[in-house]
Structures are given as structure tokens and as C-alpha cells.
Amino acid sequence: MESEHIKAGYNKTVGKAKEEIGEATDDKSLEAKGHAQQAKAKVQDAIGDAKDAVE
């Protein structure tokens, strides 16, 4: 497993937590940050997949 996949897993988990906490507390800013962090995780996963394909 590449480090990009590990980073993606971390960002997905933390992003989901931020999103859920933002929804629960009606904090739209935190919710948006959670969505953004999850999007970053998808990009990191794609980069990791590309690196794996090259190897």
C-alpha cells in the first residue's frame, strides 16, 4: 500500500468526522471543510492508484 492510500484513508476518516460534527452542530463551515477533505482523499486515492499501476 502506497503512502498516498494511507493519507487518503486518514483524510476520508477525518473529513467524514468533520462533516458529521458540522451537521450535528449546524456548523456549515466545518461541514464544508469535511466535504473538502473527503474530496482531497479521493484525489489522493487516484494518485495512489496511478502510482501502483506504474510500478
mmCIF entry with sequence, helices, sheets and N, C-alpha, C, O atoms, coordinates in Angstrom:
data_MODEL
# 
_entry.id   MODEL 
# 
_entity.id                         1 
_entity.type                       polymer 
_entity.pdbx_number_of_molecules   1 
# 
_entity_poly.entity_id                      1 
_entity_poly.type                           'polypeptide(L)' 
_entity_poly.nstd_linkage                   no 
_entity_poly.nstd_monomer                   no 
_entity_poly.pdbx_seq_one_letter_code       MESEHIKAGYNKTVGKAKEEIGEATDDKSLEAKGHAQQAKAKVQDAIGDAKDAVE 
_entity_poly.pdbx_seq_one_letter_code_can   MESEHIKAGYNKTVGKAKEEIGEATDDKSLEAKGHAQQAKAKVQDAIGDAKDAVE 
_entity_poly.pdbx_strand_id                 A 
# 
loop_
_entity_poly_seq.entity_id 
_entity_poly_seq.num 
_entity_poly_seq.mon_id 
_entity_poly_seq.hetero 
1 1  MET n 
1 2  GLU n 
1 3  SER n 
1 4  GLU n 
1 5  HIS n 
1 6  ILE n 
1 7  LYS n 
1 8  ALA n 
1 9  GLY n 
1 10 TYR n 
1 11 ASN n 
1 12 LYS n 
1 13 THR n 
1 14 VAL n 
1 15 GLY n 
1 16 LYS n 
1 17 ALA n 
1 18 LYS n 
1 19 GLU n 
1 20 GLU n 
1 21 ILE n 
1 22 GLY n 
1 23 GLU n 
1 24 ALA n 
1 25 THR n 
1 26 ASP n 
1 27 ASP n 
1 28 LYS n 
1 29 SER n 
1 30 LEU n 
1 31 GLU n 
1 32 ALA n 
1 33 LYS n 
1 34 GLY n 
1 35 HIS n 
1 36 ALA n 
1 37 GLN n 
1 38 GLN n 
1 39 ALA n 
1 40 LYS n 
1 41 ALA n 
1 42 LYS n 
1 43 VAL n 
1 44 GLN n 
1 45 ASP n 
1 46 ALA n 
1 47 ILE n 
1 48 GLY n 
1 49 ASP n 
1 50 ALA n 
1 51 LYS n 
1 52 ASP n 
1 53 ALA n 
1 54 VAL n 
1 55 GLU n 
# 
_struct_asym.id          A 
_struct_asym.entity_id   1 
# 
loop_
_struct_conf.conf_type_id 
_struct_conf.id 
_struct_conf.pdbx_PDB_helix_id 
_struct_conf.beg_label_comp_id 
_struct_conf.beg_label_asym_id 
_struct_conf.beg_label_seq_id 
_struct_conf.pdbx_beg_PDB_ins_code 
_struct_conf.end_label_comp_id 
_struct_conf.end_label_asym_id 
_struct_conf.end_label_seq_id 
_struct_conf.pdbx_end_PDB_ins_code 
_struct_conf.beg_auth_comp_id 
_struct_conf.beg_auth_asym_id 
_struct_conf.beg_auth_seq_id 
_struct_conf.end_auth_comp_id 
_struct_conf.end_auth_asym_id 
_struct_conf.end_auth_seq_id 
_struct_conf.pdbx_PDB_helix_class 
_struct_conf.details 
_struct_conf.pdbx_PDB_helix_length 
HELX_P HELX_P1 AA1 SER A 3  ? THR A 25 ? SER A 3  THR A 25 1 ? 23 
HELX_P HELX_P2 AA2 LYS A 28 ? VAL A 54 ? LYS A 28 VAL A 54 1 ? 27 
# 
_struct_conf_type.id          HELX_P 
_struct_conf_type.criteria    ? 
_struct_conf_type.reference   ? 
# 
loop_
_atom_site.group_PDB 
_atom_site.id 
_atom_site.type_symbol 
_atom_site.label_atom_id 
_atom_site.label_alt_id 
_atom_site.label_comp_id 
_atom_site.label_asym_id 
_atom_site.label_entity_id 
_atom_site.label_seq_id 
_atom_site.pdbx_PDB_ins_code 
_atom_site.Cartn_x 
_atom_site.Cartn_y 
_atom_site.Cartn_z 
_atom_site.occupancy 
_atom_site.B_iso_or_equiv 
_atom_site.pdbx_formal_charge 
_atom_site.auth_seq_id 
_atom_site.auth_comp_id 
_atom_site.auth_asym_id 
_atom_site.auth_atom_id 
_atom_site.pdbx_PDB_model_num 
ATOM 1   N N  . MET A 1 1  ? 0.853   -1.184 0.000   1.00 0.00 ? 1  MET A N  1 
ATOM 2   C CA . MET A 1 1  ? 0.000   0.000  0.000   1.00 0.00 ? 1  MET A CA 1 
ATOM 3   C C  . MET A 1 1  ? 0.892   1.238  0.000   1.00 0.00 ? 1  MET A C  1 
ATOM 4   O O  . MET A 1 1  ? 1.794   1.380  0.825   1.00 0.00 ? 1  MET A O  1 
ATOM 5   N N  . GLU A 1 2  ? 0.622   2.095  -0.914  1.00 0.00 ? 2  GLU A N  1 
ATOM 6   C CA . GLU A 1 2  ? 1.397   3.339  -1.032  1.00 0.00 ? 2  GLU A CA 1 
ATOM 7   C C  . GLU A 1 2  ? 1.001   4.328  0.063   1.00 0.00 ? 2  GLU A C  1 
ATOM 8   O O  . GLU A 1 2  ? -0.084  4.250  0.638   1.00 0.00 ? 2  GLU A O  1 
ATOM 9   N N  . SER A 1 3  ? 1.897   5.242  0.324   1.00 0.00 ? 3  SER A N  1 
ATOM 10  C CA . SER A 1 3  ? 1.615   6.255  1.340   1.00 0.00 ? 3  SER A CA 1 
ATOM 11  C C  . SER A 1 3  ? 0.420   7.123  0.942   1.00 0.00 ? 3  SER A C  1 
ATOM 12  O O  . SER A 1 3  ? -0.275  7.655  1.808   1.00 0.00 ? 3  SER A O  1 
ATOM 13  N N  . GLU A 1 4  ? 0.179   7.267  -0.364  1.00 0.00 ? 4  GLU A N  1 
ATOM 14  C CA . GLU A 1 4  ? -0.977  8.061  -0.805  1.00 0.00 ? 4  GLU A CA 1 
ATOM 15  C C  . GLU A 1 4  ? -2.285  7.422  -0.336  1.00 0.00 ? 4  GLU A C  1 
ATOM 16  O O  . GLU A 1 4  ? -3.223  8.127  0.036   1.00 0.00 ? 4  GLU A O  1 
ATOM 17  N N  . HIS A 1 5  ? -2.347  6.095  -0.353  1.00 0.00 ? 5  HIS A N  1 
ATOM 18  C CA . HIS A 1 5  ? -3.555  5.413  0.111   1.00 0.00 ? 5  HIS A CA 1 
ATOM 19  C C  . HIS A 1 5  ? -3.750  5.598  1.614   1.00 0.00 ? 5  HIS A C  1 
ATOM 20  O O  . HIS A 1 5  ? -4.878  5.717  2.092   1.00 0.00 ? 5  HIS A O  1 
ATOM 21  N N  . ILE A 1 6  ? -2.656  5.619  2.343   1.00 0.00 ? 6  ILE A N  1 
ATOM 22  C CA . ILE A 1 6  ? -2.738  5.841  3.793   1.00 0.00 ? 6  ILE A CA 1 
ATOM 23  C C  . ILE A 1 6  ? -3.224  7.257  4.078   1.00 0.00 ? 6  ILE A C  1 
ATOM 24  O O  . ILE A 1 6  ? -4.099  7.465  4.918   1.00 0.00 ? 6  ILE A O  1 
ATOM 25  N N  . LYS A 1 7  ? -2.649  8.229  3.371   1.00 0.00 ? 7  LYS A N  1 
ATOM 26  C CA . LYS A 1 7  ? -3.082  9.627  3.533   1.00 0.00 ? 7  LYS A CA 1 
ATOM 27  C C  . LYS A 1 7  ? -4.554  9.773  3.162   1.00 0.00 ? 7  LYS A C  1 
ATOM 28  O O  . LYS A 1 7  ? -5.302  10.489 3.828   1.00 0.00 ? 7  LYS A O  1 
ATOM 29  N N  . ALA A 1 8  ? -4.965  9.089  2.093   1.00 0.00 ? 8  ALA A N  1 
ATOM 30  C CA . ALA A 1 8  ? -6.355  9.166  1.651   1.00 0.00 ? 8  ALA A CA 1 
ATOM 31  C C  . ALA A 1 8  ? -7.292  8.614  2.719   1.00 0.00 ? 8  ALA A C  1 
ATOM 32  O O  . ALA A 1 8  ? -8.343  9.194  2.993   1.00 0.00 ? 8  ALA A O  1 
ATOM 33  N N  . GLY A 1 9  ? -6.911  7.501  3.314   1.00 0.00 ? 9  GLY A N  1 
ATOM 34  C CA . GLY A 1 9  ? -7.740  6.910  4.374   1.00 0.00 ? 9  GLY A CA 1 
ATOM 35  C C  . GLY A 1 9  ? -7.886  7.837  5.561   1.00 0.00 ? 9  GLY A C  1 
ATOM 36  O O  . GLY A 1 9  ? -8.967  7.975  6.132   1.00 0.00 ? 9  GLY A O  1 
ATOM 37  N N  . TYR A 1 10 ? -6.781  8.470  5.923   1.00 0.00 ? 10 TYR A N  1 
ATOM 38  C CA . TYR A 1 10 ? -6.813  9.427  7.032   1.00 0.00 ? 10 TYR A CA 1 
ATOM 39  C C  . TYR A 1 10 ? -7.733  10.597 6.697   1.00 0.00 ? 10 TYR A C  1 
ATOM 40  O O  . TYR A 1 10 ? -8.592  10.964 7.498   1.00 0.00 ? 10 TYR A O  1 
ATOM 41  N N  . ASN A 1 11 ? -7.553  11.184 5.510   1.00 0.00 ? 11 ASN A N  1 
ATOM 42  C CA . ASN A 1 11 ? -8.352  12.350 5.134   1.00 0.00 ? 11 ASN A CA 1 
ATOM 43  C C  . ASN A 1 11 ? -9.827  12.004 4.974   1.00 0.00 ? 11 ASN A C  1 
ATOM 44  O O  . ASN A 1 11 ? -10.692 12.824 5.278   1.00 0.00 ? 11 ASN A O  1 
ATOM 45  N N  . LYS A 1 12 ? -10.116 10.810 4.505   1.00 0.00 ? 12 LYS A N  1 
ATOM 46  C CA . LYS A 1 12 ? -11.511 10.391 4.378   1.00 0.00 ? 12 LYS A CA 1 
ATOM 47  C C  . LYS A 1 12 ? -12.162 10.290 5.759   1.00 0.00 ? 12 LYS A C  1 
ATOM 48  O O  . LYS A 1 12 ? -13.280 10.762 5.965   1.00 0.00 ? 12 LYS A O  1 
ATOM 49  N N  . THR A 1 13 ? -11.452 9.673  6.694   1.00 0.00 ? 13 THR A N  1 
ATOM 50  C CA . THR A 1 13 ? -11.987 9.490  8.044   1.00 0.00 ? 13 THR A CA 1 
ATOM 51  C C  . THR A 1 13 ? -12.174 10.824 8.767   1.00 0.00 ? 13 THR A C  1 
ATOM 52  O O  . THR A 1 13 ? -13.231 11.085 9.341   1.00 0.00 ? 13 THR A O  1 
ATOM 53  N N  . VAL A 1 14 ? -11.150 11.653 8.733   1.00 0.00 ? 14 VAL A N  1 
ATOM 54  C CA . VAL A 1 14 ? -11.217 12.949 9.423   1.00 0.00 ? 14 VAL A CA 1 
ATOM 55  C C  . VAL A 1 14 ? -12.258 13.838 8.738   1.00 0.00 ? 14 VAL A C  1 
ATOM 56  O O  . VAL A 1 14 ? -13.011 14.545 9.409   1.00 0.00 ? 14 VAL A O  1 
ATOM 57  N N  . GLY A 1 15 ? -12.299 13.803 7.420   1.00 0.00 ? 15 GLY A N  1 
ATOM 58  C CA . GLY A 1 15 ? -13.277 14.604 6.697   1.00 0.00 ? 15 GLY A CA 1 
ATOM 59  C C  . GLY A 1 15 ? -14.705 14.204 7.025   1.00 0.00 ? 15 GLY A C  1 
ATOM 60  O O  . GLY A 1 15 ? -15.573 15.060 7.194   1.00 0.00 ? 15 GLY A O  1 
ATOM 61  N N  . LYS A 1 16 ? -14.947 12.907 7.113   1.00 0.00 ? 16 LYS A N  1 
ATOM 62  C CA . LYS A 1 16 ? -16.288 12.420 7.455   1.00 0.00 ? 16 LYS A CA 1 
ATOM 63  C C  . LYS A 1 16 ? -16.659 12.856 8.872   1.00 0.00 ? 16 LYS A C  1 
ATOM 64  O O  . LYS A 1 16 ? -17.800 13.240 9.129   1.00 0.00 ? 16 LYS A O  1 
ATOM 65  N N  . ALA A 1 17 ? -15.695 12.797 9.787   1.00 0.00 ? 17 ALA A N  1 
ATOM 66  C CA . ALA A 1 17 ? -15.959 13.232 11.166  1.00 0.00 ? 17 ALA A CA 1 
ATOM 67  C C  . ALA A 1 17 ? -16.305 14.716 11.208  1.00 0.00 ? 17 ALA A C  1 
ATOM 68  O O  . ALA A 1 17 ? -17.251 15.120 11.885  1.00 0.00 ? 17 ALA A O  1 
ATOM 69  N N  . LYS A 1 18 ? -15.536 15.524 10.483  1.00 0.00 ? 18 LYS A N  1 
ATOM 70  C CA . LYS A 1 18 ? -15.821 16.962 10.437  1.00 0.00 ? 18 LYS A CA 1 
ATOM 71  C C  . LYS A 1 18 ? -17.206 17.223 9.863   1.00 0.00 ? 18 LYS A C  1 
ATOM 72  O O  . LYS A 1 18 ? -17.958 18.055 10.372  1.00 0.00 ? 18 LYS A O  1 
ATOM 73  N N  . GLU A 1 19 ? -17.534 16.493 8.783   1.00 0.00 ? 19 GLU A N  1 
ATOM 74  C CA . GLU A 1 19 ? -18.843 16.666 8.162   1.00 0.00 ? 19 GLU A CA 1 
ATOM 75  C C  . GLU A 1 19 ? -19.959 16.330 9.155   1.00 0.00 ? 19 GLU A C  1 
ATOM 76  O O  . GLU A 1 19 ? -20.919 17.088 9.294   1.00 0.00 ? 19 GLU A O  1 
ATOM 77  N N  . GLU A 1 20 ? -19.831 15.198 9.839   1.00 0.00 ? 20 GLU A N  1 
ATOM 78  C CA . GLU A 1 20 ? -20.865 14.769 10.791  1.00 0.00 ? 20 GLU A CA 1 
ATOM 79  C C  . GLU A 1 20 ? -20.985 15.743 11.967  1.00 0.00 ? 20 GLU A C  1 
ATOM 80  O O  . GLU A 1 20 ? -22.093 16.073 12.389  1.00 0.00 ? 20 GLU A O  1 
ATOM 81  N N  . ILE A 1 21 ? -19.865 16.196 12.486  1.00 0.00 ? 21 ILE A N  1 
ATOM 82  C CA . ILE A 1 21 ? -19.897 17.151 13.599  1.00 0.00 ? 21 ILE A CA 1 
ATOM 83  C C  . ILE A 1 21 ? -20.511 18.472 13.136  1.00 0.00 ? 21 ILE A C  1 
ATOM 84  O O  . ILE A 1 21 ? -21.286 19.091 13.865  1.00 0.00 ? 21 ILE A O  1 
ATOM 85  N N  . GLY A 1 22 ? -20.162 18.899 11.923  1.00 0.00 ? 22 GLY A N  1 
ATOM 86  C CA . GLY A 1 22 ? -20.742 20.117 11.369  1.00 0.00 ? 22 GLY A CA 1 
ATOM 87  C C  . GLY A 1 22 ? -22.245 20.018 11.215  1.00 0.00 ? 22 GLY A C  1 
ATOM 88  O O  . GLY A 1 22 ? -22.972 20.969 11.502  1.00 0.00 ? 22 GLY A O  1 
ATOM 89  N N  . GLU A 1 23 ? -22.713 18.850 10.756  1.00 0.00 ? 23 GLU A N  1 
ATOM 90  C CA . GLU A 1 23 ? -24.160 18.652 10.622  1.00 0.00 ? 23 GLU A CA 1 
ATOM 91  C C  . GLU A 1 23 ? -24.835 18.657 11.987  1.00 0.00 ? 23 GLU A C  1 
ATOM 92  O O  . GLU A 1 23 ? -25.894 19.261 12.161  1.00 0.00 ? 23 GLU A O  1 
ATOM 93  N N  . ALA A 1 24 ? -24.219 17.982 12.953  1.00 0.00 ? 24 ALA A N  1 
ATOM 94  C CA . ALA A 1 24 ? -24.823 17.876 14.286  1.00 0.00 ? 24 ALA A CA 1 
ATOM 95  C C  . ALA A 1 24 ? -24.881 19.215 15.012  1.00 0.00 ? 24 ALA A C  1 
ATOM 96  O O  . ALA A 1 24 ? -25.801 19.469 15.790  1.00 0.00 ? 24 ALA A O  1 
ATOM 97  N N  . THR A 1 25 ? -23.896 20.065 14.756  1.00 0.00 ? 25 THR A N  1 
ATOM 98  C CA . THR A 1 25 ? -23.838 21.355 15.461  1.00 0.00 ? 25 THR A CA 1 
ATOM 99  C C  . THR A 1 25 ? -24.319 22.509 14.587  1.00 0.00 ? 25 THR A C  1 
ATOM 100 O O  . THR A 1 25 ? -24.256 23.670 14.993  1.00 0.00 ? 25 THR A O  1 
ATOM 101 N N  . ASP A 1 26 ? -24.796 22.189 13.398  1.00 0.00 ? 26 ASP A N  1 
ATOM 102 C CA . ASP A 1 26 ? -25.267 23.186 12.432  1.00 0.00 ? 26 ASP A CA 1 
ATOM 103 C C  . ASP A 1 26 ? -24.157 24.194 12.086  1.00 0.00 ? 26 ASP A C  1 
ATOM 104 O O  . ASP A 1 26 ? -24.404 25.389 11.927  1.00 0.00 ? 26 ASP A O  1 
ATOM 105 N N  . ASP A 1 27 ? -22.945 23.675 11.979  1.00 0.00 ? 27 ASP A N  1 
ATOM 106 C CA . ASP A 1 27 ? -21.773 24.476 11.614  1.00 0.00 ? 27 ASP A CA 1 
ATOM 107 C C  . ASP A 1 27 ? -21.459 24.215 10.140  1.00 0.00 ? 27 ASP A C  1 
ATOM 108 O O  . ASP A 1 27 ? -20.765 23.257 9.802   1.00 0.00 ? 27 ASP A O  1 
ATOM 109 N N  . LYS A 1 28 ? -21.973 25.070 9.284   1.00 0.00 ? 28 LYS A N  1 
ATOM 110 C CA . LYS A 1 28 ? -21.827 24.879 7.836   1.00 0.00 ? 28 LYS A CA 1 
ATOM 111 C C  . LYS A 1 28 ? -20.372 24.954 7.385   1.00 0.00 ? 28 LYS A C  1 
ATOM 112 O O  . LYS A 1 28 ? -19.984 24.282 6.430   1.00 0.00 ? 28 LYS A O  1 
ATOM 113 N N  . SER A 1 29 ? -19.568 25.762 8.064   1.00 0.00 ? 29 SER A N  1 
ATOM 114 C CA . SER A 1 29 ? -18.154 25.888 7.719   1.00 0.00 ? 29 SER A CA 1 
ATOM 115 C C  . SER A 1 29 ? -17.414 24.568 7.965   1.00 0.00 ? 29 SER A C  1 
ATOM 116 O O  . SER A 1 29 ? -16.655 24.109 7.112   1.00 0.00 ? 29 SER A O  1 
ATOM 117 N N  . LEU A 1 30 ? -17.636 23.973 9.114   1.00 0.00 ? 30 LEU A N  1 
ATOM 118 C CA . LEU A 1 30 ? -16.991 22.703 9.441   1.00 0.00 ? 30 LEU A CA 1 
ATOM 119 C C  . LEU A 1 30 ? -17.481 21.594 8.509   1.00 0.00 ? 30 LEU A C  1 
ATOM 120 O O  . LEU A 1 30 ? -16.708 20.735 8.086   1.00 0.00 ? 30 LEU A O  1 
ATOM 121 N N  . GLU A 1 31 ? -18.753 21.629 8.206   1.00 0.00 ? 31 GLU A N  1 
ATOM 122 C CA . GLU A 1 31 ? -19.324 20.646 7.280   1.00 0.00 ? 31 GLU A CA 1 
ATOM 123 C C  . GLU A 1 31 ? -18.659 20.763 5.897   1.00 0.00 ? 31 GLU A C  1 
ATOM 124 O O  . GLU A 1 31 ? -18.328 19.755 5.273   1.00 0.00 ? 31 GLU A O  1 
ATOM 125 N N  . ALA A 1 32 ? -18.473 21.992 5.436   1.00 0.00 ? 32 ALA A N  1 
ATOM 126 C CA . ALA A 1 32 ? -17.832 22.216 4.138   1.00 0.00 ? 32 ALA A CA 1 
ATOM 127 C C  . ALA A 1 32 ? -16.374 21.771 4.160   1.00 0.00 ? 32 ALA A C  1 
ATOM 128 O O  . ALA A 1 32 ? -15.877 21.213 3.181   1.00 0.00 ? 32 ALA A O  1 
ATOM 129 N N  . LYS A 1 33 ? -15.690 22.016 5.272   1.00 0.00 ? 33 LYS A N  1 
ATOM 130 C CA . LYS A 1 33 ? -14.294 21.569 5.400   1.00 0.00 ? 33 LYS A CA 1 
ATOM 131 C C  . LYS A 1 33 ? -14.219 20.046 5.348   1.00 0.00 ? 33 LYS A C  1 
ATOM 132 O O  . LYS A 1 33 ? -13.279 19.484 4.786   1.00 0.00 ? 33 LYS A O  1 
ATOM 133 N N  . GLY A 1 34 ? -15.197 19.394 5.927   1.00 0.00 ? 34 GLY A N  1 
ATOM 134 C CA . GLY A 1 34 ? -15.249 17.936 5.887   1.00 0.00 ? 34 GLY A CA 1 
ATOM 135 C C  . GLY A 1 34 ? -15.434 17.424 4.471   1.00 0.00 ? 34 GLY A C  1 
ATOM 136 O O  . GLY A 1 34 ? -14.776 16.470 4.055   1.00 0.00 ? 34 GLY A O  1 
ATOM 137 N N  . HIS A 1 35 ? -16.331 18.061 3.731   1.00 0.00 ? 35 HIS A N  1 
ATOM 138 C CA . HIS A 1 35 ? -16.543 17.683 2.329   1.00 0.00 ? 35 HIS A CA 1 
ATOM 139 C C  . HIS A 1 35 ? -15.260 17.877 1.524   1.00 0.00 ? 35 HIS A C  1 
ATOM 140 O O  . HIS A 1 35 ? -14.890 17.025 0.716   1.00 0.00 ? 35 HIS A O  1 
ATOM 141 N N  . ALA A 1 36 ? -14.591 18.999 1.751   1.00 0.00 ? 36 ALA A N  1 
ATOM 142 C CA . ALA A 1 36 ? -13.354 19.294 1.020   1.00 0.00 ? 36 ALA A CA 1 
ATOM 143 C C  . ALA A 1 36 ? -12.273 18.270 1.349   1.00 0.00 ? 36 ALA A C  1 
ATOM 144 O O  . ALA A 1 36 ? -11.535 17.836 0.465   1.00 0.00 ? 36 ALA A O  1 
ATOM 145 N N  . GLN A 1 37 ? -12.181 17.892 2.601   1.00 0.00 ? 37 GLN A N  1 
ATOM 146 C CA . GLN A 1 37 ? -11.149 16.927 2.997   1.00 0.00 ? 37 GLN A CA 1 
ATOM 147 C C  . GLN A 1 37 ? -11.446 15.551 2.388   1.00 0.00 ? 37 GLN A C  1 
ATOM 148 O O  . GLN A 1 37 ? -10.520 14.820 2.035   1.00 0.00 ? 37 GLN A O  1 
ATOM 149 N N  . GLN A 1 38 ? -12.712 15.200 2.265   1.00 0.00 ? 38 GLN A N  1 
ATOM 150 C CA . GLN A 1 38 ? -13.067 13.932 1.628   1.00 0.00 ? 38 GLN A CA 1 
ATOM 151 C C  . GLN A 1 38 ? -12.762 13.969 0.132   1.00 0.00 ? 38 GLN A C  1 
ATOM 152 O O  . GLN A 1 38 ? -12.360 12.960 -0.448  1.00 0.00 ? 38 GLN A O  1 
ATOM 153 N N  . ALA A 1 39 ? -12.952 15.116 -0.483  1.00 0.00 ? 39 ALA A N  1 
ATOM 154 C CA . ALA A 1 39 ? -12.608 15.258 -1.901  1.00 0.00 ? 39 ALA A CA 1 
ATOM 155 C C  . ALA A 1 39 ? -11.097 15.113 -2.088  1.00 0.00 ? 39 ALA A C  1 
ATOM 156 O O  . ALA A 1 39 ? -10.638 14.494 -3.048  1.00 0.00 ? 39 ALA A O  1 
ATOM 157 N N  . LYS A 1 40 ? -10.342 15.684 -1.173  1.00 0.00 ? 40 LYS A N  1 
ATOM 158 C CA . LYS A 1 40 ? -8.882  15.550 -1.211  1.00 0.00 ? 40 LYS A CA 1 
ATOM 159 C C  . LYS A 1 40 ? -8.491  14.073 -1.110  1.00 0.00 ? 40 LYS A C  1 
ATOM 160 O O  . LYS A 1 40 ? -7.554  13.626 -1.772  1.00 0.00 ? 40 LYS A O  1 
ATOM 161 N N  . ALA A 1 41 ? -9.206  13.332 -0.287  1.00 0.00 ? 41 ALA A N  1 
ATOM 162 C CA . ALA A 1 41 ? -8.928  11.903 -0.132  1.00 0.00 ? 41 ALA A CA 1 
ATOM 163 C C  . ALA A 1 41 ? -9.155  11.150 -1.441  1.00 0.00 ? 41 ALA A C  1 
ATOM 164 O O  . ALA A 1 41 ? -8.392  10.244 -1.775  1.00 0.00 ? 41 ALA A O  1 
ATOM 165 N N  . LYS A 1 42 ? -10.190 11.517 -2.176  1.00 0.00 ? 42 LYS A N  1 
ATOM 166 C CA . LYS A 1 42 ? -10.449 10.855 -3.458  1.00 0.00 ? 42 LYS A CA 1 
ATOM 167 C C  . LYS A 1 42 ? -9.315  11.105 -4.441  1.00 0.00 ? 42 LYS A C  1 
ATOM 168 O O  . LYS A 1 42 ? -8.917  10.207 -5.183  1.00 0.00 ? 42 LYS A O  1 
ATOM 169 N N  . VAL A 1 43 ? -8.799  12.328 -4.444  1.00 0.00 ? 43 VAL A N  1 
ATOM 170 C CA . VAL A 1 43 ? -7.676  12.663 -5.326  1.00 0.00 ? 43 VAL A CA 1 
ATOM 171 C C  . VAL A 1 43 ? -6.440  11.871 -4.911  1.00 0.00 ? 43 VAL A C  1 
ATOM 172 O O  . VAL A 1 43 ? -5.732  11.331 -5.761  1.00 0.00 ? 43 VAL A O  1 
ATOM 173 N N  . GLN A 1 44 ? -6.180  11.800 -3.612  1.00 0.00 ? 44 GLN A N  1 
ATOM 174 C CA . GLN A 1 44 ? -5.019  11.050 -3.135  1.00 0.00 ? 44 GLN A CA 1 
ATOM 175 C C  . GLN A 1 44 ? -5.135  9.571  -3.480  1.00 0.00 ? 44 GLN A C  1 
ATOM 176 O O  . GLN A 1 44 ? -4.139  8.933  -3.823  1.00 0.00 ? 44 GLN A O  1 
ATOM 177 N N  . ASP A 1 45 ? -6.344  9.024  -3.391  1.00 0.00 ? 45 ASP A N  1 
ATOM 178 C CA . ASP A 1 45 ? -6.555  7.627  -3.770  1.00 0.00 ? 45 ASP A CA 1 
ATOM 179 C C  . ASP A 1 45 ? -6.250  7.419  -5.254  1.00 0.00 ? 45 ASP A C  1 
ATOM 180 O O  . ASP A 1 45 ? -5.614  6.435  -5.631  1.00 0.00 ? 45 ASP A O  1 
ATOM 181 N N  . ALA A 1 46 ? -6.704  8.343  -6.082  1.00 0.00 ? 46 ALA A N  1 
ATOM 182 C CA . ALA A 1 46 ? -6.450  8.243  -7.521  1.00 0.00 ? 46 ALA A CA 1 
ATOM 183 C C  . ALA A 1 46 ? -4.951  8.323  -7.818  1.00 0.00 ? 46 ALA A C  1 
ATOM 184 O O  . ALA A 1 46 ? -4.446  7.600  -8.677  1.00 0.00 ? 46 ALA A O  1 
ATOM 185 N N  . ILE A 1 47 ? -4.253  9.191  -7.117  1.00 0.00 ? 47 ILE A N  1 
ATOM 186 C CA . ILE A 1 47 ? -2.803  9.301  -7.285  1.00 0.00 ? 47 ILE A CA 1 
ATOM 187 C C  . ILE A 1 47 ? -2.134  7.997  -6.863  1.00 0.00 ? 47 ILE A C  1 
ATOM 188 O O  . ILE A 1 47 ? -1.233  7.508  -7.544  1.00 0.00 ? 47 ILE A O  1 
ATOM 189 N N  . GLY A 1 48 ? -2.570  7.444  -5.755  1.00 0.00 ? 48 GLY A N  1 
ATOM 190 C CA . GLY A 1 48 ? -2.027  6.174  -5.281  1.00 0.00 ? 48 GLY A CA 1 
ATOM 191 C C  . GLY A 1 48 ? -2.271  5.053  -6.275  1.00 0.00 ? 48 GLY A C  1 
ATOM 192 O O  . GLY A 1 48 ? -1.390  4.227  -6.512  1.00 0.00 ? 48 GLY A O  1 
ATOM 193 N N  . ASP A 1 49 ? -3.470  5.019  -6.862  1.00 0.00 ? 49 ASP A N  1 
ATOM 194 C CA . ASP A 1 49 ? -3.785  4.003  -7.872  1.00 0.00 ? 49 ASP A CA 1 
ATOM 195 C C  . ASP A 1 49 ? -2.882  4.153  -9.093  1.00 0.00 ? 49 ASP A C  1 
ATOM 196 O O  . ASP A 1 49 ? -2.404  3.165  -9.649  1.00 0.00 ? 49 ASP A O  1 
ATOM 197 N N  . ALA A 1 50 ? -2.657  5.394  -9.501  1.00 0.00 ? 50 ALA A N  1 
ATOM 198 C CA . ALA A 1 50 ? -1.791  5.644  -10.652 1.00 0.00 ? 50 ALA A CA 1 
ATOM 199 C C  . ALA A 1 50 ? -0.358  5.207  -10.358 1.00 0.00 ? 50 ALA A C  1 
ATOM 200 O O  . ALA A 1 50 ? 0.304   4.612  -11.209 1.00 0.00 ? 50 ALA A O  1 
ATOM 201 N N  . LYS A 1 51 ? 0.113   5.505  -9.156  1.00 0.00 ? 51 LYS A N  1 
ATOM 202 C CA . LYS A 1 51 ? 1.467   5.088  -8.775  1.00 0.00 ? 51 LYS A CA 1 
ATOM 203 C C  . LYS A 1 51 ? 1.574   3.564  -8.755  1.00 0.00 ? 51 LYS A C  1 
ATOM 204 O O  . LYS A 1 51 ? 2.578   3.000  -9.192  1.00 0.00 ? 51 LYS A O  1 
ATOM 205 N N  . ASP A 1 52 ? 0.539   2.904  -8.248  1.00 0.00 ? 52 ASP A N  1 
ATOM 206 C CA . ASP A 1 52 ? 0.536   1.441  -8.210  1.00 0.00 ? 52 ASP A CA 1 
ATOM 207 C C  . ASP A 1 52 ? 0.567   0.854  -9.620  1.00 0.00 ? 52 ASP A C  1 
ATOM 208 O O  . ASP A 1 52 ? 1.238   -0.148 -9.867  1.00 0.00 ? 52 ASP A O  1 
ATOM 209 N N  . ALA A 1 53 ? -0.153  1.476  -10.531 1.00 0.00 ? 53 ALA A N  1 
ATOM 210 C CA . ALA A 1 53 ? -0.215  0.983  -11.909 1.00 0.00 ? 53 ALA A CA 1 
ATOM 211 C C  . ALA A 1 53 ? 1.138   1.114  -12.608 1.00 0.00 ? 53 ALA A C  1 
ATOM 212 O O  . ALA A 1 53 ? 1.492   0.285  -13.445 1.00 0.00 ? 53 ALA A O  1 
ATOM 213 N N  . VAL A 1 54 ? 1.886   2.154  -12.261 1.00 0.00 ? 54 VAL A N  1 
ATOM 214 C CA . VAL A 1 54 ? 3.188   2.390  -12.885 1.00 0.00 ? 54 VAL A CA 1 
ATOM 215 C C  . VAL A 1 54 ? 4.219   1.379  -12.378 1.00 0.00 ? 54 VAL A C  1 
ATOM 216 O O  . VAL A 1 54 ? 5.102   0.951  -13.121 1.00 0.00 ? 54 VAL A O  1 
ATOM 217 N N  . GLU A 1 55 ? 4.097   1.011  -11.118 1.00 0.00 ? 55 GLU A N  1 
ATOM 218 C CA . GLU A 1 55 ? 5.070   0.091  -10.512 1.00 0.00 ? 55 GLU A CA 1 
ATOM 219 C C  . GLU A 1 55 ? 4.897   -1.260 -11.032 1.00 0.00 ? 55 GLU A C  1 
ATOM 220 O O  . GLU A 1 55 ? 5.626   -2.171 -10.639 1.00 0.00 ? 55 GLU A O  1 
# 
